[in-house]
Amino acid sequence: MILPQFATSRSPVQEQMVQFAGLDFRYGRDGAVWDGDGFSSDRYPSLSPRLPTETVDEYREPSRVFAYGGGFLVVDGNELKWNGETVTTLENTENLLIAGINSKIVIFPQKLAVDVSGSTPKLESLECTLKGMLRYQVSANEYVEDEGQYFDLLRCYYKDNTPFLFEGLRINDTISISGLRYKDHDKEGNPIVNLKIEAITIRYISPDKEQIGFYANSLPKLIKSGLPKPMTFKRVVPDVDTLCESNNRLWATVGNTIRASALGDPTNWNRYDGLSDDSYAVDVATDGAFTACGHYGTHVAFFKENVIHKIYGSRPANYQMVSAVVPGVTSGAARTLATVGGVLYYVGNGGVYAYDGDCPTCISLPFAGRTIVPHFGVGTAQNYYLYADIGSGDMLLCYDTRKNVWSVENRLWLTDATYSDGKRYDLCTDGRLLRSGAGNENVEWWVQLADIDEGASERKRYQKLTIRCQMNGESTLRVDIRAGKGSWHEVFAAQGAHSDVLYIPVYPVHCTSLGIRFRCTGDVTIHSITRQFVALSDLGG
C-alpha cells in the first residue's frame, strides 16, 4: 500500500532572535546580563556603553558630597569645603545628616549651617547659648514706640552694671531662660528661685542688643533680682536621628517623635504659638526605630523597617498622620533614599523598592534574592543609581525607571554621589569628583550574558549564532565564548568605525550550556543575537 506524501514547510534549521533584557540573575531569561561593567540601557533593548565622565575637582580624603544652589559641599577628611574653599573643620564626620533649606545647608549632628547665598560661604550655628552671672530687670507690659505695641521687656546686667548683650539671638527665636526668680513660694514658704522658662518666643530686640521683648503678659510675675546669679538663654535644636527638607521646613525624627522646624527657619524647633509658621511635633506608638525620612509629592514619609508614617497638610493646624504597615527602609540604608520622577526609591528588607505614595513595589526581582549590602543612592531625571554590593563587589547599579531594567554603571570605589544641573557627580575614594555625561573618555565596558541553556539541551543542537552590532569612532569589540564552566576563548575581534551593521557569526561547540561575553571600548552597540538550531525529536534523533 502506497501512502500519500505530505509536503512540509518546516525547515530543519530554525532561527530565534534574542534581544537583551538588562541585568537579571533569574534562570531561563533570554538575553539577560549576568555580569558586566560600564554598560547602560540608553539604547535598550540594545547593549551600549555608559556616558563618558570627566574629572572636575580633586580632594584629599573625601567622604561626602552635597550639591546645592549650583555648588558643592564636600567633606574632605575633617574639613568642610564649599566649592573647594574650607569653611570649617569637623571633629566627627561619621553618620552625617545633610539637608538644604532656603540658602542654607544644614549639617547634623554638629548642628551647623552654611549660608551659600553670597560669594563667600558663611558658617552659622543652629543653636545659641548665652550665659553669665547676671542681674535682671523686667518691664512688664511696656509700650515700644518704634514697634507700636506692648511687650514684656527684659534687661540684664553684670555685677559692675555693664549691660549684657543678647548677641546671636533673633526676633522669633524660641528660647529657654534659666535663673529668673518667680514671685511665689514653695511649700515651706520660701521664695522660688532659679525658675526655668522652657520655651518663650522673642518678639522684640532693641537696636543696641541690650533688651529683648516678649508678648505682653507672657512672662510670669518675677520678683526683683538681687545679687548676680547664673543665668542662661538658650535656643535649642534637637539631636535628630533622621533628616530631610519638605515645603520649606526641616523634618526629622527624635526617638519615636516626628518633629518639624519652624517655617523657613532651621534654628527653631520649639515654637508653639498657634501660628502657621510654628514648629511641629507628634509621637508615634509603632515598634522599632525610625530609619529614614523623605519628601514625597503630597506628604512627608517617615520610615521604619516595616512601617511608613505619612504626614499630610500644609501647616501645623491641619497636619494629619496616616500609617501603613508595608516594607520600609532597612536599618543603615537611609542614604539610599532618592527621588526620580516623583517616586521615592530605597533599599528595604527583601530588596529595592519604589514608593509612589501607596504600597511600595519591589523592583529588584531580577537580583533573584541576592543579599543587597547598600551604601547610598542618587536620583537623576530618569535613573535611580544604587551603590551597593549584590554578591560580586561594590558597584554603581543603574535602574532605568522608564524601561524598568538594571545595568552596571561602574565598579569604581565611591564614597558618595549627587545630582546637579542635569549631571550625576561621583565622589571617588581616590579624591576625584567625576561628572557623568561630559568629557572625551573612551569607555571600556563589558557584558557577560546568561548562559544559553534551554533546560532540555538534548532537544536542540545549535548550528550558529549571529551577533548583530554597530561600531563607531575609535571603538573595539571582542567576542568570547566558553563551554559550560570552562575557560573563555576569543572568537572574534574588530576595531574602528564600520558604517554598516556588522553580522558576526559564531559557531559554538556542542555543550550543555554556552557562555558569551562582549569586551568593548568606545561606541559599540550590540543589537541582538540570532540563534540557529536544529530541533531534535524526543528520542534525540
Secondary structure, DSSP 4 states (H G I P E B T S, - for coil): -PPP-------SEEEEEE----B--STT-TT-EEEEESEESTTTTSBEEPPPEEEEEE-SSEEEEEEETTEEEEEETTEEEETTEEEEE-S--TT-EEEEETTEEEEETTTEEEE-SSSS-EEEES-EEEEEEEEEEEEEEEEETTTTEEEEEEEEE-TT-PBPP-TT--TT-EEEEEEE-BS-B-TTSPBP-SEEEEEEE--EE-TTSSEEEEETT-S--BPPP-S-EEEEEEE-----SEEEEETTEEEEEETTEEEEPBTTBTT-----SSSTT--EEEE---SS---EEEEETTEEEEE-SS-EEEEE-SSGGG-EEEEE-S--PPTT-GGG-EEETTEEEEEETTEEEEESSSS-EE--GGGTT---EEEEEEE-SSEEEEEEESSSSEEEEEEETTTTEEEEEE---EEEEEEETTEEEEEETTSEEEEET-S----EEEEEEPPB--S-GGGEEEEEEEEEEEEEEEEEEEEEEEETTS--EEEEEEES-EEEEEEEEE-PPS-S-EEEEEEEEEEEEEEEEEEEEEEPPTT--
